[in-house]
Amino acid sequence: MTAHALVAQYVTVCQAAGMAFTSATQVLAMWCRAVGPDTPLAAIADAQLRTFLAGRGPVTHYWHRKHSVLRGFYRYAVTRGYVATLPPVLAARPPQAPPACPPYVYTVPEIRRLLDATARFATPQFRMAPSTFRALLLVLYGTGLRIGEALALTLADVDLAAAVLTVRDSKFYKTRLVPLGPDLLAAVRVYAAGRRARRWPQGAAAAFFVDRRGAPLRVNTVQRAFGRLRASAGVVRTDGARQQPRLHDFRHRADSLIMPTPDVGSAREALGSG
């Protein structure tokens, strides 16, 4: 059995059991490319696994993630007789994980700078309209949604009359309702009006946050854009932590889960045009 064939079988079994298995599938796909998809599983040496796990730097939480995914995969292979035992690197106790990077807590002035900086991303090459970028940042800040949850919102999920967002099949496969405070509701209404004026897809299943062509935004696209935006706005860590401020850190601001939006002026001023 080749690495690729068994990975496909393993992913099918896990997803049939009700697991999303998205990130694990990505890890296994990278591993297949690293060892060669047509390589028989029994021919893959322990040294190859160690090289894949090591990556290019010190042991990180992602090292442990890769180790966990491969260990589960190889345990599946062992129980079905494709290999005799776990490779030594997967059978041994993994090294201690490094301490978690502390979350970054944005200040209100930093949020203002980030919102203002979206106006500088109005070039034709940039895939998001400034109004989309600003509205997305305000929703993340004001609700504590994960970026994937925000980008998964459809027009049907955004009930402006009831001031509620419906977040479906979140991290723990549950659906929840997220209320919008008055300021954030006003900002979302401005974006929604601009979205209609641009004649982007209007069906109930259409993505709420879209790029300039009206296509759904991808998480990686927004994360890369935010890295540029953060640098442009001069929002940087000074505490020596390895990671710079992220979109996910919006969730860790203590009042982001209970306050509607930061004091950024009126919703129309915050969103601007573009």
Phi and psi in degrees as GROMACS dihedral restraints (atoms count N, CA, C in turn):
[ dihedral_restraints ]
;  ai    aj    ak    al  type     phi  dphi    fc
    3     4     5     6     1   -77.0    20    10
    4     5     6     7     1   162.0    20    10
    6     7     8     9     1   -59.2    20    10
    7     8     9    10     1   -45.7    20    10
    9    10    11    12     1   -64.5    20    10
   10    11    12    13     1   -43.4    20    10
   12    13    14    15     1   -64.3    20    10
   13    14    15    16     1   -41.8    20    10
   15    16    17    18     1   -72.7    20    10
   16    17    18    19     1   -34.5    20    10
   18    19    20    21     1   -61.6    20    10
   19    20    21    22     1   -45.0    20    10
   21    22    23    24     1   -59.5    20    10
   22    23    24    25     1   -42.3    20    10
   24    25    26    27     1   -64.4    20    10
   25    26    27    28     1   -44.4    20    10
   27    28    29    30     1   -63.5    20    10
   28    29    30    31     1   -44.3    20    10
   30    31    32    33     1   -63.2    20    10
   31    32    33    34     1   -41.6    20    10
   33    34    35    36     1   -61.1    20    10
   34    35    36    37     1   -43.4    20    10
   36    37    38    39     1   -63.8    20    10
   37    38    39    40     1   -45.0    20    10
   39    40    41    42     1   -65.1    20    10
   40    41    42    43     1   -43.2    20    10
   42    43    44    45     1   -70.0    20    10
   43    44    45    46     1   -32.1    20    10
   45    46    47    48     1   -66.5    20    10
   46    47    48    49     1   -25.2    20    10
   48    49    50    51     1   -81.5    20    10
   49    50    51    52     1    -1.2    20    10
   51    52    53    54     1   103.7    20    10
   52    53    54    55     1     2.5    20    10
   54    55    56    57     1   -85.5    20    10
   55    56    57    58     1   141.3    20    10
   57    58    59    60     1   -67.1    20    10
   58    59    60    61     1   -47.5    20    10
   60    61    62    63     1    61.2    20    10
   61    62    63    64     1    26.8    20    10
   63    64    65    66     1   -69.7    20    10
   64    65    66    67     1   -54.1    20    10
   66    67    68    69     1   -67.4    20    10
   67    68    69    70     1   -36.2    20    10
   69    70    71    72     1   -64.5    20    10
   70    71    72    73     1   -38.0    20    10
   72    73    74    75     1   -62.5    20    10
   73    74    75    76     1   -38.9    20    10
   75    76    77    78     1   -64.6    20    10
   76    77    78    79     1   -41.2    20    10
   78    79    80    81     1   -62.4    20    10
   79    80    81    82     1   -45.7    20    10
   81    82    83    84     1   -66.1    20    10
   82    83    84    85     1   -33.9    20    10
   84    85    86    87     1   -66.1    20    10
   85    86    87    88     1   -41.5    20    10
   87    88    89    90     1   -63.8    20    10
   88    89    90    91     1   -40.4    20    10
   90    91    92    93     1   -63.8    20    10
   91    92    93    94     1   -41.5    20    10
   93    94    95    96     1   -59.2    20    10
   94    95    96    97     1   -43.6    20    10
   96    97    98    99     1   -64.6    20    10
   97    98    99   100     1   -36.1    20    10
   99   100   101   102     1   -69.4    20    10
  100   101   102   103     1   -40.2    20    10
  102   103   104   105     1   -95.5    20    10
  103   104   105   106     1   -12.0    20    10
  105   106   107   108     1    98.3    20    10
  106   107   108   109     1   115.1    20    10
  108   109   110   111     1   -62.9    20    10
  109   110   111   112     1   -26.5    20    10
  111   112   113   114     1   -93.3    20    10
  112   113   114   115     1     5.2    20    10
  114   115   116   117     1   -75.0    20    10
  115   116   117   118     1   129.4    20    10
  117   118   119   120     1   -60.3    20    10
  118   119   120   121     1   139.0    20    10
  120   121   122   123     1   -57.0    20    10
  121   122   123   124     1   -41.1    20    10
  123   124   125   126     1   -66.6    20    10
  124   125   126   127     1   -17.6    20    10
  126   127   128   129     1   -91.5    20    10
  127   128   129   130     1    -3.8    20    10
  129   130   131   132     1   -80.6    20    10
  130   131   132   133     1   120.8    20    10
  132   133   134   135     1   -81.3    20    10
  133   134   135   136     1   157.2    20    10
  135   136   137   138     1   -60.0    20    10
  136   137   138   139     1   -34.5    20    10
  138   139   140   141     1   -63.2    20    10
  139   140   141   142     1   -35.1    20    10
  141   142   143   144     1   -66.1    20    10
  142   143   144   145     1   -38.9    20    10
  144   145   146   147     1   -65.3    20    10
  145   146   147   148     1   -41.1    20    10
  147   148   149   150     1   -63.8    20    10
  148   149   150   151     1   -39.6    20    10
  150   151   152   153     1   -63.9    20    10
  151   152   153   154     1   -43.3    20    10
  153   154   155   156     1   -63.7    20    10
  154   155   156   157     1   -43.0    20    10
  156   157   158   159     1   -66.5    20    10
  157   158   159   160     1   -38.5    20    10
  159   160   161   162     1   -64.6    20    10
  160   161   162   163     1   -37.4    20    10
  162   163   164   165     1    63.1    20    10
  163   164   165   166     1  -136.6    20    10
  165   166   167   168     1  -121.5    20    10
  166   167   168   169     1     7.1    20    10
  168   169   170   171     1  -148.0    20    10
  169   170   171   172     1  -162.9    20    10
  171   172   173   174     1   -70.9    20    10
  172   173   174   175     1   170.4    20    10
  174   175   176   177     1   -63.5    20    10
  175   176   177   178     1   126.5    20    10
  177   178   179   180     1  -125.0    20    10
  178   179   180   181     1   179.2    20    10
  180   181   182   183     1   -63.8    20    10
  181   182   183   184     1   -30.5    20    10
  183   184   185   186     1   -69.1    20    10
  184   185   186   187     1   -31.9    20    10
  186   187   188   189     1   -57.4    20    10
  187   188   189   190     1   -46.3    20    10
  189   190   191   192     1   -66.2    20    10
  190   191   192   193     1   -34.9    20    10
  192   193   194   195     1   -63.7    20    10
  193   194   195   196     1   -46.3    20    10
  195   196   197   198     1   -62.1    20    10
  196   197   198   199     1   -41.6    20    10
  198   199   200   201     1   -61.4    20    10
  199   200   201   202     1   -45.2    20    10
  201   202   203   204     1   -63.1    20    10
  202   203   204   205     1   -43.5    20    10
  204   205   206   207     1   -64.6    20    10
  205   206   207   208     1   -46.3    20    10
  207   208   209   210     1   -67.2    20    10
  208   209   210   211     1   -35.6    20    10
  210   211   212   213     1   -63.1    20    10
  211   212   213   214     1   -44.3    20    10
  213   214   215   216     1   -62.6    20    10
  214   215   216   217     1   -40.5    20    10
  216   217   218   219     1   -63.8    20    10
  217   218   219   220     1   -46.1    20    10
  219   220   221   222     1   -69.7    20    10
  220   221   222   223     1   -31.7    20    10
  222   223   224   225     1   -64.4    20    10
  223   224   225   226     1   -37.8    20    10
  225   226   227   228     1   -61.8    20    10
  226   227   228   229     1   -44.1    20    10
  228   229   230   231     1   -64.9    20    10
  229   230   231   232     1   -38.0    20    10
  231   232   233   234     1   -65.5    20    10
  232   233   234   235     1   -45.9    20    10
  234   235   236   237     1   -64.9    20    10
  235   236   237   238     1   -20.3    20    10
  237   238   239   240     1  -106.3    20    10
  238   239   240   241     1     8.2    20    10
  240   241   242   243     1    79.7    20    10
  241   242   243   244     1    14.1    20    10
  243   244   245   246     1   -78.8    20    10
  244   245   246   247     1   -28.7    20    10
  246   247   248   249     1  -136.2    20    10
  247   248   249   250     1   156.9    20    10
  249   250   251   252     1   -78.7    20    10
  250   251   252   253     1   -43.3    20    10
  252   253   254   255     1  -142.8    20    10
  253   254   255   256     1   168.2    20    10
  255   256   257   258     1   -68.2    20    10
  256   257   258   259     1   140.6    20    10
  258   259   260   261     1   -58.2    20    10
  259   260   261   262     1   150.0    20    10
  261   262   263   264     1   -53.6    20    10
  262   263   264   265     1   -40.0    20    10
  264   265   266   267     1   -66.1    20    10
  265   266   267   268     1   -26.4    20    10
  267   268   269   270     1   -91.2    20    10
  268   269   270   271     1   -24.3    20    10
  270   271   272   273     1   -79.3    20    10
  271   272   273   274     1   -30.1    20    10
  273   274   275   276     1   -74.1    20    10
  274   275   276   277     1   156.7    20    10
  276   277   278   279     1   -68.8    20    10
  277   278   279   280     1   128.4    20    10
  279   280   281   282     1   -70.1    20    10
  280   281   282   283     1   156.4    20    10
  282   283   284   285     1   -65.6    20    10
  283   284   285   286     1   159.7    20    10
  285   286   287   288     1   -63.5    20    10
  286   287   288   289     1   137.9    20    10
  288   289   290   291     1   -72.6    20    10
  289   290   291   292     1   147.4    20    10
  291   292   293   294     1   -68.4    20    10
  292   293   294   295     1   159.6    20    10
  294   295   296   297     1   -62.1    20    10
  295   296   297   298     1   146.2    20    10
  297   298   299   300     1   -65.3    20    10
  298   299   300   301     1   144.5    20    10
  300   301   302   303     1   -68.6    20    10
  301   302   303   304     1   126.7    20    10
  303   304   305   306     1   -64.3    20    10
  304   305   306   307     1   141.4    20    10
  306   307   308   309     1   -65.1    20    10
  307   308   309   310     1   152.1    20    10
  309   310   311   312     1   -95.0    20    10
  310   311   312   313     1   131.2    20    10
  312   313   314   315     1  -102.1    20    10
  313   314   315   316     1   111.2    20    10
  315   316   317   318     1   -72.1    20    10
  316   317   318   319     1   141.0    20    10
  318   319   320   321     1   -89.2    20    10
  319   320   321   322     1   162.2    20    10
  321   322   323   324     1   -60.6    20    10
  322   323   324   325     1   -42.6    20    10
  324   325   326   327     1   -59.3    20    10
  325   326   327   328     1   -35.9    20    10
  327   328   329   330     1   -67.0    20    10
  328   329   330   331     1   -38.6    20    10
  330   331   332   333     1   -63.1    20    10
  331   332   333   334     1   -41.6    20    10
  333   334   335   336     1   -59.7    20    10
  334   335   336   337     1   -44.0    20    10
  336   337   338   339     1   -64.1    20    10
  337   338   339   340     1   -39.0    20    10
  339   340   341   342     1   -64.2    20    10
  340   341   342   343     1   -43.2    20    10
  342   343   344   345     1   -64.6    20    10
  343   344   345   346     1   -42.4    20    10
  345   346   347   348     1   -63.6    20    10
  346   347   348   349     1   -36.3    20    10
  348   349   350   351     1   -69.3    20    10
  349   350   351   352     1   -20.6    20    10
  351   352   353   354     1   -61.5    20    10
  352   353   354   355     1   -25.7    20    10
  354   355   356   357     1   -63.9    20    10
  355   356   357   358     1   -22.4    20    10
  357   358   359   360     1   -82.7    20    10
  358   359   360   361     1    -0.9    20    10
  360   361   362   363     1  -108.1    20    10
  361   362   363   364     1    45.9    20    10
  363   364   365   366     1  -103.0    20    10
  364   365   366   367     1    12.6    20    10
  366   367   368   369     1   -72.0    20    10
  367   368   369   370     1   152.9    20    10
  369   370   371   372     1   -59.2    20    10
  370   371   372   373     1   -27.4    20    10
  372   373   374   375     1   -75.3    20    10
  373   374   375   376     1   -20.5    20    10
  375   376   377   378     1   -78.6    20    10
  376   377   378   379     1   132.3    20    10
  378   379   380   381     1   -79.9    20    10
  379   380   381   382     1   -15.3    20    10
  381   382   383   384     1  -110.8    20    10
  382   383   384   385     1   140.0    20    10
  384   385   386   387     1   -71.0    20    10
  385   386   387   388     1   145.5    20    10
  387   388   389   390     1   -53.3    20    10
  388   389   390   391     1   -38.2    20    10
  390   391   392   393     1   -63.7    20    10
  391   392   393   394     1   -35.5    20    10
  393   394   395   396     1   -67.2    20    10
  394   395   396   397     1   -44.6    20    10
  396   397   398   399     1   -61.6    20    10
  397   398   399   400     1   -45.1    20    10
  399   400   401   402     1   -65.7    20    10
  400   401   402   403     1   -44.8    20    10
  402   403   404   405     1   -62.4    20    10
  403   404   405   406     1   -40.5    20    10
  405   406   407   408     1   -63.3    20    10
  406   407   408   409     1   -44.5    20    10
  408   409   410   411     1   -61.6    20    10
  409   410   411   412     1   -41.6    20    10
  411   412   413   414     1   -64.2    20    10
  412   413   414   415     1   -40.1    20    10
  414   415   416   417     1   -65.5    20    10
  415   416   417   418     1   -43.8    20    10
  417   418   419   420     1   -62.3    20    10
  418   419   420   421     1   -43.6    20    10
  420   421   422   423     1   -69.8    20    10
  421   422   423   424     1   -40.5    20    10
  423   424   425   426     1   -84.4    20    10
  424   425   426   427     1   -15.5    20    10
  426   427   428   429     1  -118.2    20    10
  427   428   429   430     1   -21.2    20    10
  429   430   431   432     1    77.6    20    10
  430   431   432   433     1    16.1    20    10
  432   433   434   435     1   -66.3    20    10
  433   434   435   436     1   151.3    20    10
  435   436   437   438     1   -73.2    20    10
  436   437   438   439     1   154.0    20    10
  438   439   440   441     1   -60.5    20    10
  439   440   441   442     1   -40.1    20    10
  441   442   443   444     1   -63.4    20    10
  442   443   444   445     1   -36.3    20    10
  444   445   446   447     1   -66.8    20    10
  445   446   447   448     1   -42.6    20    10
  447   448   449   450     1   -64.3    20    10
  448   449   450   451     1   -42.7    20    10
  450   451   452   453     1   -73.1    20    10
  451   452   453   454     1   -19.2    20    10
  453   454   455   456     1   -82.9    20    10
  454   455   456   457     1    -8.3    20    10
  456   457   458   459     1   -63.0    20    10
  457   458   459   460     1   135.6    20    10
  459   460   461   462     1  -107.3    20    10
  460   461   462   463     1   172.3    20    10
  462   463   464   465     1   -60.3    20    10
  463   464   465   466     1   -33.8    20    10
  465   466   467   468     1   -68.7    20    10
  466   467   468   469     1   -24.0    20    10
  468   469   470   471     1   -82.2    20    10
  469   470   471   472     1   -13.8    20    10
  471   472   473   474     1  -105.5    20    10
  472   473   474   475     1    98.2    20    10
  474   475   476   477     1   -98.4    20    10
  475   476   477   478     1    95.2    20    10
  477   478   479   480     1   -72.4    20    10
  478   479   480   481     1   -29.4    20    10
  480   481   482   483     1   -66.2    20    10
  481   482   483   484     1   -39.9    20    10
  483   484   485   486     1   -93.1    20    10
  484   485   486   487     1    -5.8    20    10
  486   487   488   489     1    57.6    20    10
  487   488   489   490     1    49.2    20    10
  489   490   491   492     1  -139.8    20    10
  490   491   492   493     1   139.7    20    10
  492   493   494   495     1  -104.4    20    10
  493   494   495   496     1   138.7    20    10
  495   496   497   498     1  -104.0    20    10
  496   497   498   499     1   114.2    20    10
  498   499   500   501     1   -99.8    20    10
  499   500   501   502     1   114.8    20    10
  501   502   503   504     1  -102.7    20    10
  502   503   504   505     1   141.0    20    10
  504   505   506   507     1    47.5    20    10
  505   506   507   508     1    59.6    20    10
  507   508   509   510     1   -75.0    20    10
  508   509   510   511     1  -162.7    20    10
  510   511   512   513     1   -53.2    20    10
  511   512   513   514     1   -36.6    20    10
  513   514   515   516     1  -106.4    20    10
  514   515   516   517     1    27.1    20    10
  516   517   518   519     1    60.4    20    10
  517   518   519   520     1    35.1    20    10
  519   520   521   522     1  -120.8    20    10
  520   521   522   523     1   156.6    20    10
  522   523   524   525     1  -108.1    20    10
  523   524   525   526     1   136.2    20    10
  525   526   527   528     1  -139.3    20    10
  526   527   528   529     1   159.8    20    10
  528   529   530   531     1  -103.0    20    10
  529   530   531   532     1   133.9    20    10
  531   532   533   534     1  -119.9    20    10
  532   533   534   535     1   114.5    20    10
  534   535   536   537     1   -73.9    20    10
  535   536   537   538     1   152.7    20    10
  537   538   539   540     1  -109.4    20    10
  538   539   540   541     1   127.3    20    10
  540   541   542   543     1   -70.2    20    10
  541   542   543   544     1   167.4    20    10
  543   544   545   546     1   -55.9    20    10
  544   545   546   547     1   -47.0    20    10
  546   547   548   549     1   -65.2    20    10
  547   548   549   550     1   -45.5    20    10
  549   550   551   552     1   -67.0    20    10
  550   551   552   553     1   -38.6    20    10
  552   553   554   555     1   -59.1    20    10
  553   554   555   556     1   -43.2    20    10
  555   556   557   558     1   -61.6    20    10
  556   557   558   559     1   -41.5    20    10
  558   559   560   561     1   -65.2    20    10
  559   560   561   562     1   -42.1    20    10
  561   562   563   564     1   -67.0    20    10
  562   563   564   565     1   -36.0    20    10
  564   565   566   567     1   -63.9    20    10
  565   566   567   568     1   -40.4    20    10
  567   568   569   570     1   -62.3    20    10
  568   569   570   571     1   -44.7    20    10
  570   571   572   573     1   -63.3    20    10
  571   572   573   574     1   -44.1    20    10
  573   574   575   576     1   -61.1    20    10
  574   575   576   577     1   -39.4    20    10
  576   577   578   579     1   -64.5    20    10
  577   578   579   580     1   -43.6    20    10
  579   580   581   582     1   -64.3    20    10
  580   581   582   583     1   -34.8    20    10
  582   583   584   585     1   -64.6    20    10
  583   584   585   586     1   -41.5    20    10
  585   586   587   588     1   -66.1    20    10
  586   587   588   589     1   -39.7    20    10
  588   589   590   591     1   -64.5    20    10
  589   590   591   592     1   -30.0    20    10
  591   592   593   594     1   -80.7    20    10
  592   593   594   595     1    -7.0    20    10
  594   595   596   597     1    60.9    20    10
  595   596   597   598     1    37.2    20    10
  597   598   599   600     1   -71.7    20    10
  598   599   600   601     1   162.7    20    10
  600   601   602   603     1   -47.9    20    10
  601   602   603   604     1   132.3    20    10
  603   604   605   606     1  -114.1    20    10
  604   605   606   607     1     2.9    20    10
  606   607   608   609     1   -65.5    20    10
  607   608   609   610     1   157.0    20    10
  609   610   611   612     1   -58.1    20    10
  610   611   612   613     1   -32.0    20    10
  612   613   614   615     1   -89.4    20    10
  613   614   615   616     1    -0.1    20    10
  615   616   617   618     1   -70.4    20    10
  616   617   618   619     1   144.1    20    10
  618   619   620   621     1   -63.1    20    10
  619   620   621   622     1   140.2    20    10
  621   622   623   624     1   -74.1    20    10
  622   623   624   625     1   -45.1    20    10
  624   625   626   627     1   -97.8    20    10
  625   626   627   628     1   118.7    20    10
  627   628   629   630     1  -131.7    20    10
  628   629   630   631     1   165.5    20    10
  630   631   632   633     1   -85.0    20    10
  631   632   633   634     1  -173.6    20    10
  633   634   635   636     1   -61.8    20    10
  634   635   636   637     1   -25.3    20    10
  636   637   638   639     1   -90.0    20    10
  637   638   639   640     1    -3.7    20    10
  639   640   641   642     1    89.8    20    10
  640   641   642   643     1     8.1    20    10
  642   643   644   645     1   -87.6    20    10
  643   644   645   646     1   151.0    20    10
  645   646   647   648     1   -58.7    20    10
  646   647   648   649     1   142.4    20    10
  648   649   650   651     1   -80.1    20    10
  649   650   651   652     1   147.2    20    10
  651   652   653   654     1  -101.3    20    10
  652   653   654   655     1   150.1    20    10
  654   655   656   657     1   -58.8    20    10
  655   656   657   658     1   -46.6    20    10
  657   658   659   660     1   -62.1    20    10
  658   659   660   661     1   -37.6    20    10
  660   661   662   663     1   -61.5    20    10
  661   662   663   664     1   -46.2    20    10
  663   664   665   666     1   -69.1    20    10
  664   665   666   667     1   -39.2    20    10
  666   667   668   669     1   -64.4    20    10
  667   668   669   670     1   -41.1    20    10
  669   670   671   672     1   -65.2    20    10
  670   671   672   673     1   -41.5    20    10
  672   673   674   675     1   -63.3    20    10
  673   674   675   676     1   -38.8    20    10
  675   676   677   678     1   -66.5    20    10
  676   677   678   679     1   -35.1    20    10
  678   679   680   681     1   -59.6    20    10
  679   680   681   682     1   -41.7    20    10
  681   682   683   684     1   -68.6    20    10
  682   683   684   685     1   -40.8    20    10
  684   685   686   687     1   -63.5    20    10
  685   686   687   688     1   -45.1    20    10
  687   688   689   690     1   -60.8    20    10
  688   689   690   691     1   -43.8    20    10
  690   691   692   693     1   -65.2    20    10
  691   692   693   694     1   -40.2    20    10
  693   694   695   696     1   -64.4    20    10
  694   695   696   697     1   -35.1    20    10
  696   697   698   699     1   -84.4    20    10
  697   698   699   700     1    -5.5    20    10
  699   700   701   702     1    70.9    20    10
  700   701   702   703     1    31.1    20    10
  702   703   704   705     1   -96.4    20    10
  703   704   705   706     1   106.3    20    10
  705   706   707   708     1  -135.6    20    10
  706   707   708   709     1   156.3    20    10
  708   709   710   711     1   -82.0    20    10
  709   710   711   712     1   144.6    20    10
  711   712   713   714     1  -126.4    20    10
  712   713   714   715     1    13.7    20    10
  714   715   716   717     1   -98.1    20    10
  715   716   717   718     1     6.3    20    10
  717   718   719   720     1    84.7    20    10
  718   719   720   721     1    -0.4    20    10
  720   721   722   723     1   -66.7    20    10
  721   722   723   724     1   151.2    20    10
  723   724   725   726     1   -70.1    20    10
  724   725   726   727     1   -39.9    20    10
  726   727   728   729     1   -89.3    20    10
  727   728   729   730     1   140.6    20    10
  729   730   731   732     1   -79.9    20    10
  730   731   732   733     1   164.2    20    10
  732   733   734   735     1   -52.8    20    10
  733   734   735   736     1   138.6    20    10
  735   736   737   738     1  -119.8    20    10
  736   737   738   739     1   167.9    20    10
  738   739   740   741     1   -61.1    20    10
  739   740   741   742     1   -38.4    20    10
  741   742   743   744     1   -62.1    20    10
  742   743   744   745     1   -25.7    20    10
  744   745   746   747     1   -68.1    20    10
  745   746   747   748     1   -15.1    20    10
  747   748   749   750     1   -58.9    20    10
  748   749   750   751     1   -31.0    20    10
  750   751   752   753     1   -69.0    20    10
  751   752   753   754     1   -20.9    20    10
  753   754   755   756     1   -94.2    20    10
  754   755   756   757     1    -1.4    20    10
  756   757   758   759     1   -71.9    20    10
  757   758   759   760     1   125.4    20    10
  759   760   761   762     1   -55.8    20    10
  760   761   762   763     1   -37.6    20    10
  762   763   764   765     1   -96.0    20    10
  763   764   765   766     1     3.1    20    10
  765   766   767   768     1   -68.9    20    10
  766   767   768   769     1   -22.9    20    10
  768   769   770   771     1   -87.4    20    10
  769   770   771   772     1   -10.0    20    10
  771   772   773   774     1  -126.6    20    10
  772   773   774   775     1   -12.8    20    10
  774   775   776   777     1  -104.6    20    10
  775   776   777   778     1   146.7    20    10
  777   778   779   780     1   -68.0    20    10
  778   779   780   781     1   -57.2    20    10
  780   781   782   783     1  -152.9    20    10
  781   782   783   784     1   164.2    20    10
  783   784   785   786     1   -69.3    20    10
  784   785   786   787     1   166.8    20    10
  786   787   788   789     1   -78.1    20    10
  787   788   789   790     1    86.8    20    10
  789   790   791   792     1  -113.0    20    10
  790   791   792   793     1    22.0    20    10
  792   793   794   795     1    85.7    20    10
  793   794   795   796     1  -164.2    20    10
  795   796   797   798     1   -68.5    20    10
  796   797   798   799     1   158.2    20    10
  798   799   800   801     1   -60.0    20    10
  799   800   801   802     1   -40.0    20    10
  801   802   803   804     1   -65.3    20    10
  802   803   804   805     1   -37.4    20    10
  804   805   806   807     1   -68.2    20    10
  805   806   807   808     1   -39.2    20    10
  807   808   809   810     1   -64.6    20    10
  808   809   810   811     1   -42.0    20    10
  810   811   812   813     1   -82.8    20    10
  811   812   813   814     1   -33.2    20    10
  813   814   815   816     1    61.8    20    10
  814   815   816   817     1  -151.5    20    10
  816   817   818   819     1  -129.6    20    10
  817   818   819   820     1   162.9    20    10
